[in-house]
Amino acid sequence: MHVVEADLVRKGNWRVVLRPHSCPLEAVAEYRAVIRCGRVRGAAYVYPWSIQKPLELIPIPLRPNDPACMLDIQRLLNEVYEENRYDRSVDYSEPPNPPLSADIAHWVSELLRSSGMLRK
């Protein structure tokens, strides 16, 4: 059995899925996917995503003789955002919870301002 966790909320203990492994420092990011591959005992993979770049494709393991299926999380996220009109219901003047680092928060504010989604 495989376990795939795409962390787009930034809450909770995502490192639990990696145990007994630890996450390499260079793979720590705002968002991530963590995959435990059941066909290789103990195999764990981290796919970090920066908030400043589009989300990358992640390989989803299938049956032992089948190649991984590439999942386009960014496309799915875009479709859900547009179909549910989150641009009308999310209050972007409120800080995110959990908070972003100061550098990232500044970058997000500038992005929201330039797109007209934040007026302050």
DSSP file (Angstrom, degrees, kcal/mol; ACC not computed):
  #  RESIDUE AA STRUCTURE BP1 BP2  ACC     N-H-->O    O-->H-N    N-H-->O    O-->H-N    TCO  KAPPA ALPHA  PHI   PSI    X-CA   Y-CA   Z-CA
    1    1 A M              0   0    0      0, 0.0     2,-0.3     0, 0.0     0, 0.0   0.000 360.0 360.0 360.0 140.4    0.0    0.0    0.0
    2    2 A H        -     0   0    0     35,-0.2     2,-0.4    36,-0.1    35,-0.2  -0.771 360.0-152.6-105.4 151.9    1.2    3.5   -0.8
    3    3 A V  E     -A   36   0A   0     33,-2.2    33,-2.9    -2,-0.3     2,-0.5  -0.996  12.4-177.1-124.4 127.7    0.6    6.7    1.1
    4    4 A V  E     -A   35   0A   0     -2,-0.4     2,-0.5    31,-0.2    31,-0.2  -0.990   1.3-179.0-125.8 123.9    0.6   10.1   -0.7
    5    5 A E  E     -A   34   0A   0     29,-2.7    29,-2.7    -2,-0.5     2,-0.7  -0.975   9.9-166.3-125.0 118.7    0.1   13.3    1.3
    6    6 A A  E     -A   33   0A   0     -2,-0.5     2,-1.0    27,-0.2    27,-0.3  -0.907  14.3-154.0-101.6 109.6    0.0   16.6   -0.6
    7    7 A D  E     +A   32   0A   0     25,-3.3    25,-1.3    -2,-0.7    -2,-0.0  -0.730  37.9 145.6 -91.3  99.3    0.4   19.3    2.1
    8    8 A L        +     0   0    0     -2,-1.0    -1,-0.2    23,-0.2    23,-0.1   0.288  68.7  60.8-110.3   5.5   -1.2   22.5    0.8
    9    9 A V  S    S-     0   0    0      2,-0.2     3,-0.1    -3,-0.1    -2,-0.1   0.688  88.8-141.4-105.1 -26.3   -2.4   23.6    4.3
   10   10 A R        +     0   0    0      1,-0.3     2,-0.3    22,-0.1    -3,-0.0   0.740  64.5 107.8  68.4  25.8    1.0   23.9    6.1
   11   11 A K        +     0   0    0     86,-0.0    -1,-0.3    87,-0.0    -2,-0.2  -0.876  52.3  35.9-125.5 161.9   -0.5   22.5    9.3
   12   12 A G  S    S-     0   0    0     -2,-0.3     2,-1.0     1,-0.1     3,-0.1  -0.170  95.5 -62.3  89.2 175.7    0.0   19.2   11.1
   13   13 A N    >   +     0   0    0      1,-0.2     3,-1.3     2,-0.1     4,-0.3  -0.732  50.4 168.9-104.3  84.0    3.0   16.9   11.4
   14   14 A W  G >   +     0   0    0     -2,-1.0     3,-1.0     1,-0.3     4,-0.4   0.711  69.8  74.0 -67.4 -20.5    3.9   15.9    7.8
   15   15 A R  G >> S+     0   0    0      1,-0.2     3,-1.0     2,-0.2     4,-0.8   0.712  78.1  76.0 -68.3 -18.8    7.2   14.4    9.0
   16   16 A V  G X4 S+     0   0    0     -3,-1.3     3,-0.8     1,-0.3    -1,-0.2   0.874  88.5  58.1 -58.7 -37.7    5.3   11.5   10.5
   17   17 A V  G <4 S+     0   0    0     -3,-1.0    -1,-0.3    -4,-0.3    -2,-0.2   0.774 104.3  53.3 -64.8 -25.2    4.8   10.0    7.0
   18   18 A L  G X4 S+     0   0    0     -3,-1.0     3,-2.4    -4,-0.4    -1,-0.2   0.692  87.7 161.7 -82.7 -20.3    8.6    9.9    6.6
   19   19 A R  T <<  +     0   0    0     -4,-0.8     3,-0.1    -3,-0.8    23,-0.1  -0.119  62.5  22.7 -51.6 138.7    9.4    8.0    9.8
   20   20 A P  T 3  S+     0   0    0      0, 0.0    -1,-0.4     0, 0.0    -2,-0.1  -0.976 121.2  69.5 -87.1   6.0   12.0    6.6   10.4
   21   21 A H  S <  S-     0   0    0     -3,-2.4     2,-0.3    21,-0.1    -3,-0.1  -0.355  72.3-139.3 -79.1 163.0   13.6    8.9    7.8
   22   22 A S        -     0   0    0     -3,-0.1    -1,-0.0    -2,-0.1    -7,-0.0  -0.884  24.5-103.0-119.4 158.4   14.1   12.6    8.3
   23   23 A C        -     0   0    0     -2,-0.3     5,-0.1     1,-0.1     2,-0.1  -0.631  35.3-119.2 -81.3 128.5   13.6   15.3    5.7
   24   24 A P    >   -     0   0    0      0, 0.0     3,-2.1     0, 0.0     4,-0.4  -0.402  23.8-119.7 -63.5 144.1   16.8   16.7    4.2
   25   25 A L  G >  S+     0   0    0      1,-0.3     3,-1.4     2,-0.2    -2,-0.0   0.849 112.4  58.5 -54.3 -38.6   17.1   20.4    4.9
   26   26 A E  G 3  S+     0   0    0      1,-0.3    -1,-0.3    22,-0.0    -3,-0.0   0.629 102.3  55.9 -70.5 -11.1   17.1   21.3    1.2
   27   27 A A  G <  S+     0   0    0     -3,-2.1     2,-0.4     2,-0.0    -1,-0.3   0.438  78.6 109.0 -99.0  -1.1   13.7   19.6    0.8
   28   28 A V    <   +     0   0    0     -3,-1.4     2,-0.3    -4,-0.4     4,-0.1  -0.657  44.8 147.1 -78.0 126.4   12.0   21.8    3.5
   29   29 A A        -     0   0    0     -2,-0.4    21,-0.2     1,-0.1    -2,-0.0  -0.886  63.1 -92.3-149.5 175.3    9.5   24.2    1.8
   30   30 A E  S    S+     0   0    0     -2,-0.3     2,-0.3    19,-0.3    20,-0.2   0.889 111.5  19.0 -62.3 -39.2    6.2   25.9    2.4
   31   31 A Y  E    S+ B   0  49A   0     18,-2.0    18,-3.1   -22,-0.1     2,-0.3  -0.885  73.8 164.1-130.1 159.8    4.4   23.1    0.6
   32   32 A R  E     -AB   7  48A   0    -25,-1.3   -25,-3.3    -2,-0.3     2,-0.4  -0.991  31.4-130.6-165.4 161.9    5.2   19.5   -0.2
   33   33 A A  E     -AB   6  47A   0     14,-1.7    14,-2.9    -2,-0.3     2,-0.4  -0.978  21.9-162.3-116.6 139.6    4.1   16.1   -1.2
   34   34 A V  E     -AB   5  46A   0    -29,-2.7   -29,-2.7    -2,-0.4     2,-0.5  -0.989   6.6-169.5-122.8 130.1    5.3   13.1    0.8
   35   35 A I  E     -AB   4  45A   0     10,-2.6    10,-2.6    -2,-0.4     2,-0.6  -0.978  12.8-164.5-125.7 127.9    5.1    9.6   -0.6
   36   36 A R  E     -AB   3  44A   0    -33,-2.9   -33,-2.2    -2,-0.5     2,-0.7  -0.960  19.2-148.9-105.3 120.3    5.6    6.3    1.2
   37   37 A C  E >   - B   0  43A   0      6,-1.8     3,-0.8    -2,-0.6     6,-0.6  -0.812   9.3-164.9 -97.3 112.5    6.0    3.6   -1.5
   38   38 A G  T 3  S+     0   0    0     -2,-0.7    -1,-0.1     1,-0.2   -36,-0.1   0.745  83.2  64.9 -69.4 -24.6    4.7    0.3   -0.3
   39   39 A R  T 3  S+     0   0    0      1,-0.2     2,-0.6     2,-0.1    -1,-0.2   0.775 104.0  48.1 -74.2 -22.5    6.5   -1.8   -3.0
   40   40 A V  S X  S-     0   0    0     -3,-0.8     3,-2.7     3,-0.1    -1,-0.2  -0.927 100.7-122.5-115.9 104.5    9.9   -0.8   -1.7
   41   41 A R  T 3  S+     0   0    0     -2,-0.6    -3,-0.1     1,-0.3    -2,-0.1  -0.181  91.5   2.6 -52.6 123.7    9.8   -1.4    2.1
   42   42 A G  T 3  S+     0   0    0      1,-0.3    -1,-0.3    -5,-0.1     2,-0.2   0.385  89.8 147.3  84.5  -3.9   10.7    1.8    3.9
   43   43 A A  E <   +B   37   0A   0     -3,-2.7    -6,-1.8    -6,-0.6     2,-0.3  -0.477  19.4 174.3 -71.2 132.4   11.0    4.0    0.8
   44   44 A A  E     -B   36   0A   0     -8,-0.2     2,-0.4    -2,-0.2    -8,-0.2  -0.998  10.4-167.7-139.4 142.1    9.9    7.6    1.4
   45   45 A Y  E     -B   35   0A   0    -10,-2.6   -10,-2.6    -2,-0.3     2,-0.4  -0.980   7.1-157.7-133.3 142.0   10.1   10.6   -1.0
   46   46 A V  E     -B   34   0A   0     -2,-0.4   -12,-0.2   -12,-0.2    -2,-0.0  -0.982   2.8-169.8-120.1 130.0    9.6   14.3   -0.4
   47   47 A Y  E     -B   33   0A   0    -14,-2.9   -14,-1.7    -2,-0.4     2,-0.1  -0.899  17.5-155.0-118.1  98.6    8.7   16.7   -3.2
   48   48 A P  E     -B   32   0A   0      0, 0.0     2,-0.4     0, 0.0   -16,-0.3  -0.453   6.9-163.3 -78.0 146.7    9.0   20.3   -2.0
   49   49 A W  E     -B   31   0A   0    -18,-3.1   -18,-2.0    -2,-0.1     2,-0.3  -0.997   9.8-143.8-128.5 132.5    7.1   23.1   -3.5
   50   50 A S    >   -     0   0    0     -2,-0.4     3,-1.5     4,-0.2   -21,-0.0  -0.744  16.3-134.0 -89.8 141.7    7.8   26.8   -3.1
   51   51 A I  T 3  S+     0   0    0     -2,-0.3    -1,-0.1     1,-0.3     4,-0.1   0.705 105.0  63.7 -64.5 -19.4    4.9   29.2   -2.9
   52   52 A Q  T 3  S+     0   0    0      2,-0.1    -1,-0.3     0, 0.0    -3,-0.0   0.429 103.4  49.8 -88.1   0.9    6.8   31.4   -5.4
   53   53 A K  S <  S-     0   0    0     -3,-1.5     3,-0.1     3,-0.0     0, 0.0  -0.944  96.0 -89.5-134.9 156.2    6.6   28.8   -8.2
   54   54 A P        -     0   0    0      0, 0.0    -4,-0.2     0, 0.0     2,-0.1  -0.332  55.7 -96.1 -60.2 148.4    3.9   26.7   -9.8
   55   55 A L        -     0   0    0     -6,-0.1    19,-0.3     1,-0.1     2,-0.1  -0.423  43.1-127.7 -66.4 140.0    3.5   23.3   -8.1
   56   56 A E        -     0   0    0     -8,-0.1    17,-0.4     1,-0.1    18,-0.1  -0.471  25.3 -93.2 -88.3 160.5    5.4   20.5   -9.9
   57   57 A L        -     0   0    0     -2,-0.1    15,-0.2    15,-0.1    -1,-0.1  -0.412  39.7-153.4 -65.4 145.4    4.1   17.2  -11.1
   58   58 A I  E     -C   71   0B   0     13,-1.9    13,-3.1    -2,-0.1     2,-0.5  -0.974  15.6-120.1-123.9 142.7    4.5   14.4   -8.6
   59   59 A P  E     -C   70   0B   0      0, 0.0    11,-0.2     0, 0.0     9,-0.1  -0.678  22.4-156.3 -81.9 123.7    4.7   10.7   -9.4
   60   60 A I  E     -C   69   0B   0      9,-3.4     9,-2.5    -2,-0.5     2,-0.1  -0.885  18.1-130.0-100.0 117.3    1.9    8.6   -7.9
   61   61 A P        +     0   0    0      0, 0.0   -59,-0.1     0, 0.0     2,-0.1  -0.378  30.8 176.8 -68.2 143.3    3.0    5.0   -7.5
   62   62 A L        -     0   0    0      4,-0.4     6,-0.1     1,-0.4     0, 0.0  -0.077  47.6 -22.5-117.7-141.2    0.5    2.4   -8.8
   63   63 A R  S >  S-     0   0    0      4,-0.1     3,-1.8    -2,-0.1    -1,-0.4  -0.302  74.9 -98.0 -69.0 159.5    0.7   -1.4   -9.0
   64   64 A P  T 3  S+     0   0    0      0, 0.0    -1,-0.1     0, 0.0    -2,-0.1   0.814 122.1  38.5 -51.4 -39.2    4.2   -3.0   -8.9
   65   65 A N  T 3  S+     0   0    0      2,-0.1    -2,-0.0     0, 0.0     0, 0.0   0.432 100.5  91.1 -94.7   1.8    4.5   -3.5  -12.7
   66   66 A D  S <  S-     0   0    0     -3,-1.8    -4,-0.4     1,-0.1     3,-0.1  -0.753  78.9-117.0 -98.0 142.4    2.8   -0.2  -13.7
   67   67 A P        -     0   0    0      0, 0.0    -4,-0.1     0, 0.0    -2,-0.1  -0.378  44.1 -89.0 -69.4 156.1    4.7    3.1  -14.2
   68   68 A A        -     0   0    0     -7,-0.1     2,-0.5    -6,-0.1    -5,-0.0  -0.313  37.2-125.5 -63.3 148.1    3.9    5.9  -11.8
   69   69 A C  E     -C   60   0B   0     -9,-2.5    -9,-3.4    -3,-0.1     2,-0.6  -0.851  21.3-129.1 -95.6 129.2    1.1    8.3  -12.9
   70   70 A M  E     -C   59   0B   0     -2,-0.5     2,-0.5   -11,-0.2   -13,-0.1  -0.709  21.2-153.8 -84.7 120.2    2.2   11.9  -12.9
   71   71 A L  E     -C   58   0B   0    -13,-3.1   -13,-1.9    -2,-0.6     2,-1.2  -0.830   6.5-150.1 -99.4 124.5   -0.3   14.1  -10.9
   72   72 A D     >  +     0   0    0     -2,-0.5     4,-1.9   -15,-0.2     5,-0.2  -0.706  21.6 172.5 -94.3  84.3   -0.6   17.7  -11.9
   73   73 A I  H  > S+     0   0    0     -2,-1.2     4,-2.9   -17,-0.4     5,-0.2   0.869  75.3  57.6 -61.0 -39.2   -1.5   19.3   -8.5
   74   74 A Q  H  > S+     0   0    0    -19,-0.3     4,-2.6     1,-0.2    -1,-0.2   0.922 107.0  47.4 -61.0 -44.7   -1.2   22.8   -9.9
   75   75 A R  H  > S+     0   0    0      2,-0.2     4,-2.4     1,-0.2    -1,-0.2   0.924 113.5  48.2 -62.8 -44.2   -3.8   22.2  -12.6
   76   76 A L  H  X S+     0   0    0     -4,-1.9     4,-2.5     2,-0.2    -2,-0.2   0.921 112.2  49.0 -61.8 -44.3   -6.2   20.6  -10.1
   77   77 A L  H  X S+     0   0    0     -4,-2.9     4,-2.5     1,-0.2    -2,-0.2   0.915 111.2  49.8 -62.2 -44.3   -5.7   23.5   -7.6
   78   78 A N  H  X S+     0   0    0     -4,-2.6     4,-2.5    -5,-0.2     5,-0.2   0.914 111.7  48.6 -60.3 -44.1   -6.4   26.0  -10.4
   79   79 A E  H  X S+     0   0    0     -4,-2.4     4,-2.8     2,-0.2     5,-0.2   0.918 112.8  46.6 -64.7 -44.0   -9.6   24.2  -11.5
   80   80 A V  H  X S+     0   0    0     -4,-2.5     4,-2.0     2,-0.2     6,-0.2   0.916 112.6  51.1 -63.6 -42.9  -10.9   23.9   -7.9
   81   81 A Y  H  <>S+     0   0    0     -4,-2.5     5,-1.9    -5,-0.2     6,-0.4   0.929 116.2  40.2 -59.9 -47.5  -10.1   27.6   -7.2
   82   82 A E  H ><5S+     0   0    0     -4,-2.5     3,-1.1     1,-0.2    -2,-0.2   0.935 115.2  49.6 -69.9 -46.7  -11.9   28.8  -10.4
   83   83 A E  H 3<5S+     0   0    0     -4,-2.8    -1,-0.2     1,-0.3    -2,-0.2   0.827 116.9  41.6 -63.6 -32.4  -14.9   26.5  -10.2
   84   84 A N  T 3<5S-     0   0    0     -4,-2.0    -1,-0.3    -5,-0.2    -2,-0.2   0.361 105.3-128.5 -98.7   5.0  -15.6   27.4   -6.6
   85   85 A R  T X>5 +     0   0    0     -3,-1.1     3,-1.9    -4,-0.3     4,-0.8   0.867  44.0 165.1  53.5  44.8  -14.9   31.1   -7.1
   86   86 A Y  H 3>< +     0   0    0     -5,-1.9     4,-2.5     1,-0.3     3,-0.2   0.746  67.3  72.3 -63.4 -22.4  -12.4   31.3   -4.2
   87   87 A D  H 34 S+     0   0    0     -6,-0.4    -1,-0.3     1,-0.2     5,-0.1   0.759 103.7  41.9 -62.8 -21.9  -11.3   34.7   -5.6
   88   88 A R  H <4 S+     0   0    0     -3,-1.9    -1,-0.2     1,-0.1    -2,-0.2   0.660 121.1  38.6 -95.6 -19.7  -14.7   36.0   -4.3
   89   89 A S  H  < S+     0   0    0     -4,-0.8     2,-0.5    -3,-0.2    -2,-0.2   0.660  92.9  86.7-109.3 -17.7  -14.8   34.2   -1.0
   90   90 A V     <  -     0   0    0     -4,-2.5     2,-1.1    -5,-0.1     3,-0.0  -0.724  68.1-142.3 -87.6 129.6  -11.2   34.3    0.4
   91   91 A D    >   -     0   0    0     -2,-0.5     3,-1.4     1,-0.2    27,-0.1  -0.778  17.2-175.1 -90.8  98.8  -10.3   37.5    2.3
   92   92 A Y  T 3  S+     0   0    0     -2,-1.1    -1,-0.2    25,-0.3    20,-0.1   0.514  75.3  72.5 -76.7  -3.5   -6.8   38.1    1.2
   93   93 A S  T 3  S+     0   0    0      2,-0.1    -1,-0.3    24,-0.1    25,-0.1   0.678  83.2  84.5 -80.9 -16.1   -6.4   41.0    3.7
   94   94 A E  S <  S-     0   0    0     -3,-1.4     0, 0.0     1,-0.1     0, 0.0  -0.679  90.3-114.6 -83.2 136.7   -6.3   38.5    6.5
   95   95 A P        -     0   0    0      0, 0.0    -2,-0.1     0, 0.0    -1,-0.1  -0.416  36.9-103.6 -69.0 146.9   -2.9   36.9    7.2
   96   96 A P        -     0   0    0      0, 0.0     4,-0.1     0, 0.0     9,-0.0  -0.318  37.7-105.4 -69.1 154.4   -2.6   33.2    6.5
   97   97 A N  S    S+     0   0    0      2,-0.1   -86,-0.0     1,-0.1     3,-0.0  -0.977 110.9  35.0-126.2 115.9   -2.6   30.7    9.4
   98   98 A P  S    S-     0   0    0      0, 0.0    -1,-0.1     0, 0.0   -87,-0.0   0.492 111.4-116.1 -74.4 157.8    0.0   29.5   10.0
   99   99 A P        -     0   0    0      0, 0.0     2,-0.2     0, 0.0    -2,-0.1  -0.208  21.9-124.8 -64.1 152.6    1.9   32.7    9.2
  100  100 A L        -     0   0    0      1,-0.1     0, 0.0    -4,-0.1     0, 0.0  -0.516  37.0 -88.1 -86.6 162.3    4.4   32.9    6.3
  101  101 A S     >  -     0   0    0     -2,-0.2     4,-3.0     1,-0.1     5,-0.2  -0.297  44.5-105.7 -63.1 160.0    8.0   34.0    6.8
  102  102 A A  H  > S+     0   0    0      1,-0.2     4,-2.2     2,-0.2     5,-0.2   0.900 119.6  48.8 -58.4 -44.0    8.5   37.8    6.5
  103  103 A D  H  > S+     0   0    0      2,-0.2     4,-2.1     1,-0.2    -1,-0.2   0.933 115.3  43.1 -62.7 -46.7   10.1   37.5    3.1
  104  104 A I  H  > S+     0   0    0      2,-0.2     4,-2.7     1,-0.2    -2,-0.2   0.900 112.0  54.0 -67.9 -40.7    7.4   35.3    1.7
  105  105 A A  H  X S+     0   0    0     -4,-3.0     4,-2.4     1,-0.2    -1,-0.2   0.897 109.5  48.7 -60.6 -40.8    4.6   37.3    3.2
  106  106 A H  H  X S+     0   0    0     -4,-2.2     4,-2.4    -5,-0.2    -1,-0.2   0.926 111.3  49.5 -64.0 -44.7    6.0   40.5    1.5
  107  107 A W  H  X S+     0   0    0     -4,-2.1     4,-2.2     1,-0.2    -2,-0.2   0.913 111.7  48.8 -60.4 -43.8    6.2   38.6   -1.8
  108  108 A V  H  X S+     0   0    0     -4,-2.7     4,-2.8     2,-0.2     5,-0.2   0.913 110.0  51.6 -63.2 -43.7    2.6   37.4   -1.4
  109  109 A S  H  X S+     0   0    0     -4,-2.4     4,-2.5     1,-0.2    -2,-0.2   0.913 111.0  47.6 -59.8 -43.9    1.4   40.9   -0.5
  110  110 A E  H  X S+     0   0    0     -4,-2.4     4,-2.7     2,-0.2    -1,-0.2   0.900 112.3  49.7 -64.3 -41.0    3.1   42.4   -3.6
  111  111 A L  H  X S+     0   0    0     -4,-2.2     4,-1.5     2,-0.2     6,-0.2   0.929 112.7  46.5 -63.1 -46.3    1.6   39.6   -5.8
  112  112 A L  H  <>S+     0   0    0     -4,-2.8     5,-2.1     2,-0.2     6,-1.2   0.894 113.7  49.1 -64.6 -40.1   -1.9   40.2   -4.4
  113  113 A R  H ><5S+     0   0    0     -4,-2.5     3,-1.3    -5,-0.2    -2,-0.2   0.941 110.8  49.0 -63.5 -47.3   -1.6   44.0   -4.8
  114  114 A S  H 3<5S+     0   0    0     -4,-2.7    -1,-0.2     1,-0.3    -2,-0.2   0.778 112.0  49.6 -66.6 -25.0   -0.3   43.7   -8.4
  115  115 A S  T 3<5S-     0   0    0     -4,-1.5    -1,-0.3    -5,-0.2    -2,-0.2   0.484 114.5-116.6 -90.9  -2.3   -3.2   41.4   -9.3
  116  116 A G  T < 5S+     0   0    0     -3,-1.3    -3,-0.2    -4,-0.4    -2,-0.1   0.570  86.5 113.6  81.3   9.3   -5.8   43.7   -7.8
  117  117 A M  S   <S+     0   0    0     -5,-2.1     2,-0.4    -6,-0.2   -25,-0.3   0.580  74.7  45.3 -89.7 -10.2   -6.8   41.2   -5.1
  118  118 A L        -     0   0    0     -6,-1.2    -2,-0.2    -9,-0.1    -1,-0.2  -0.988  58.7-177.7-135.2 123.7   -5.4   43.2   -2.2
  119  119 A R              0   0    0     -2,-0.4    -1,-0.1     1,-0.2    -6,-0.0   0.587 360.0 360.0-100.0 -11.5   -6.2   46.9   -2.0
  120  120 A K              0   0    0      0, 0.0    -1,-0.2     0, 0.0    -7,-0.0   0.488 360.0 360.0 -76.0 360.0   -4.2   47.9    1.1
